[in-house]
């Protein structure tokens, strides 16, 4: 059974730098137009230089959750982010030594979602645990934990990433007393790490940015210290900041929550009481709605590729069940599960027409579903471009009406990817939103349309924001020419024709 530290030891310094810098700057919830690989290649040619050591602001972006509440994501300045990546790589060995000590008392791998080498990907992180499930010995060990226990505890850290105090990193790495004694010594490696982790957030000490993969790496330093204090006493698993623990008595369940809360306090963190619950066992091994969807009889006819055929009447019944379960549970994740299931089937022409109408309706109600459209609906079922255009138009209107700008950004992205016109006032709408990514997509669309007037209008906005360049850097940098950018690192980078937008969208 692989231990947590084994996963980290597999990652060389070169893997770590490339994974974090080349493939870990942009969150996967952004439209798939961005890439930091050209910037990584530029840095590699320059032997990974240290850029100006100053605090820089960052781009804000909102991504919808399945509760229709936005989650704040961030795109760091490439220069402060590169400095942080370099610092992590240079201190890789020291960090791994600490994590090896902090996880040595674990009977199995407590942390389930973390930085690791991924098959077929140069990225080092995915926001799911499907790759962890490939370790069958670990799976079997975890499945046996509840057997002799009577209670399950679910607990969650309140606003985990935004609450991680940068000075806690040295506390976790060398101990609070040593860190505080040497806090003014800027030559200590752990203080340098603290410094660069602050610089990607405008020198703020509170919080890690949500989105960049460096945050997932740094958070594990703190969270592994919490595991270290609890692993001798309790059996649990942790999915980033979500804890699932199994105990024999209700008193022990209460003690786990007290111990967890006390340990969190040592690192300036706290429990999310709204998501904390104790459940008596036995309970369903899967959520009721998952069991209901899995037990649905899709059919027993297969096509030549071995995919089960989902006939229209069965598909209607399945979608009605999904809608019923989503309404009963108040959990729109039911829809993503159903969408992924349907993507593994074969649907005919009539079924496809019906299905895309339902998807059209659901997208307008739950814009967070945009992230599953390309891979699980549009591309896999070869949805007609005109249908995607109609869906995009209506979703865009929902976004403008409800100020959910992600619901405007993805229709613009799809119009570029699938090459159709989008009948919307996207230039003025994007400017009125002040949303950096929205304005960039609007510019790319105007550029594709060769609309000189629209391009000039949005370019003037980019010029007016130059004084706040780091907060809007991805928009300003991509829109303005090297002569229009201020003298400094952005202009130098632009002279090398480096873009953070994939070429097919330029």
Secondary structure, DSSP 8 states (H G I E B T S, - for coil): ---HHHHHHTS-HHHHHIIIIIHSSS-TTS-TTB--HHHHHHHHHTTS---------EEEEEEE-TTS-EEEEEEE-HHHHHHHHHHHHHTHHHHHHHHHHHTTT-SS--B-S----BTTBS-S--SSSTTGGG-HHHHHHHHHHGGG--EEEEEEBTTHHHH-BTTHHHHHHH-HHHHHHTTT-TTSHHHHHHHHHHHTTTT-SB---SSSHHHHHHHHHHHHHHHHHHTTT-EEEEETTEEEEEESSHHHHHHHHHHHHHHHHHTT--B-GGG-EEEES---SS-HHHHHHHTS---S-B-TTS-BB--HHHHHHHHHHHHHHHHHHT-THHHHHHHHHHHTSB--HHHHHHHHHHHHHHHHH-GGGGGGHIIIIITTTT--HHHHHHHHHHHHHHHHHHT-THHHHHHHHHHHHTT----S-HHHHHHHHT-HHHHHHHHHHHHHTT-HHHHHHHHHHHHHTGGGGGGGHHHHHHHS-TTTS-TTHHHHHHHTT--SB-GGG-
